[in-house]
């Protein structure tokens, strides 16, 4: 067949690692008209719905937090996540955070890190100002574009 293409083994490995880390059943990646789908063995198709689950009261605050994050992402001083990952506020466990709310930050200063696929990605302040507040907490998973902090 003429429409086959070479598979990037490193990309497939990275996608597989991402599935394992996130607990997803499958992931699909498309670039330049070529599509790769990686699924975990025994993963159920997305169209099958699970039985209803009773949600604890703590989830209500998580939903409110998500709504605050969505609202905050439109704030002119919002620092948003460039990727899906886990937030860490300090360079290492037990160490002081990069910065605390209320402190002055300089443009380019690291304010937190997002860990994705075992790689720690520094998130820098996009502008100078006062770090008004963090919207996320240490160890919290975040989505692409989610507001992390506000700089005023």
C-alpha positions, -999 to +999 in steps of 0.1 A: +000+000+000+013+035-009-004+053+020+017+037+048+042+058+067+071+051+091+061+049+127+081+070+151+089+045+179+099+072+204+066+090+199+047+057+205+068+051+237+061+086+249+023+083+242+023+049+260+041+065+290+015+093+290-013+067+291+003+050+320+009+082+339-026+096+334-046+064+336-062+070+302-073+041+281-062+055+248-047+085+231-046+097+196-020+121+180-022+137+146+004+157+128+007+166+091-021+144+082-007+113+099-025+099+129-013+075+156-036+059+181-022+041+211-045+021+234-039+002+266-047-035+265-083-041+277-091-004+275-129+001+270-140+022+241-149+058+251-185+053+241-192+028+268-205+046+299-198+034+335-223+029+363-231+061+382-207+069+411-216+087+442-195+119+443-182+130+477-188+166+489-151+174+484-157+173+446-180+203+448-150+224+459-130+209+431-157+219+406-157+254+421-119+255+418-122+245+381-147+272+375-124+298+392-095+285+371-116+289+339-126+324+349-090+333+359-076+321+325-091+352+309-075+376+334-048+397+318-023+387+344-031+350+342-002+325+340-016+294+322-002+259+318+014+252+285+008+214+289-011+187+308+008+177+339+013+179+377+021+212+395+050+215+419+055+247+438+091+240+449+123+227+432+123+196+454+101+180+481+106+198+515+122+228+500+109+264+500+085+273+472+099+292+442+077+321+452+048+328+476+016+348+469+021+385+476+058+385+466+071+405+437+082+385+407+104+395+377+096+386+341+112+352+334+114+342+370+104+306+377+072+305+398+065+268+396+070+237+376+047+214+356+059+177+355+048+159+323+062+125+313+088+127+340+102+160+327+100+191+349+091+221+329+097+255+346+069+280+343+082+315+343+064+347+351+054+363+317+057+397+332+069+415+363+045+423+391+031+410+423+020+374+424-016+380+436-025+344+441-020+308+430-051+291+416-035+256+419-020+237+447+012+216+450+007+182+435-025+191+416-030+178+381-036+205+355-048+207+319-034+226+289-045+263+292-056+261+328-049+292+349-021+285+375-016+319+390-024+356+387+002+384+385-009+420+390 
